[in-house]
Amino acid sequence: MADVIERALESYEIQEARREPASSFYARLVASSGADIDLEKIIREGR
């Protein structure tokens, strides 16, 4: 049940805020692991 609610809230957030879904954000981080990640830059780009 909690998983369904979490997905619904994420979907609503994407529609309302026009932001990248958290799952995509984390997938990008994992894909670039091993590289030096500037989290502050990623956060600024998302705003």
C-alpha positions in Angstrom: 0.0 0.0 0.0 2.8 2.5 0.9 4.5 1.8 -2.4 1.3 2.7 -4.3 1.0 5.9 -2.4 4.6 6.8 -2.8 4.3 6.3 -6.6 1.1 8.3 -6.8 2.7 11.2 -4.8 5.8 11.1 -7.1 3.6 11.2 -10.2 1.7 14.2 -8.8 4.9 16.0 -8.0 6.2 15.5 -11.5 3.0 16.8 -13.0 2.8 19.8 -10.7 6.4 20.8 -10.4 7.6 19.6 -13.9 10.7 18.1 -12.2 12.7 15.0 -12.9 11.3 12.0 -11.1 13.4 10.9 -8.1 13.9 7.5 -9.8 15.5 9.1 -12.8 17.7 11.3 -10.7 19.0 8.4 -8.7 19.5 6.3 -11.9 21.7 9.1 -13.3 23.7 9.2 -10.1 24.3 5.4 -10.3 25.2 5.6 -13.9 27.9 8.1 -13.2 29.2 6.4 -10.1 32.9 6.2 -10.0 33.0 9.8 -11.4 33.3 12.8 -9.2 29.7 13.9 -8.6 29.0 17.6 -7.8 25.7 17.2 -5.9 25.3 21.0 -5.4 25.5 21.5 -9.2 22.9 18.8 -9.9 20.6 20.3 -7.3 21.1 23.8 -8.8 20.4 22.5 -12.4 17.1 20.9 -11.1 15.9 24.3 -9.7 
